[in-house]
């Protein structure tokens, strides 16, 4: 299984709106016949960082599961722009994010 992972840095005050978007419109924008699963995850804690919960920014990852790297790349070519346009409509342009393709071992 391959995971197209997009990690965003979101201001804490926008957290609830981001979660609503990621679970709703973003999930629809990610639709593809190649998509096997879709998850939203967040960093809950950092070992040794007692003040982590007080930080002004939160990290969230949208993870989309595919059967192959080729399917991830096809999704990127066909759907990524619409996915990010959906983000911009909710949160504004130029998000702080990075995307990676991960492989389950």
ABEGO torsion letter per residue (X at the ends): XBBBBBBBBBBAAAAAAAAAAAABAAAAAABBAABABBBBBBBABBBGBAAAAABABBBBBBBBBBABAAAAAAAAAAAAAAAAAAAAAAAEBGBBBBBBBBBBX
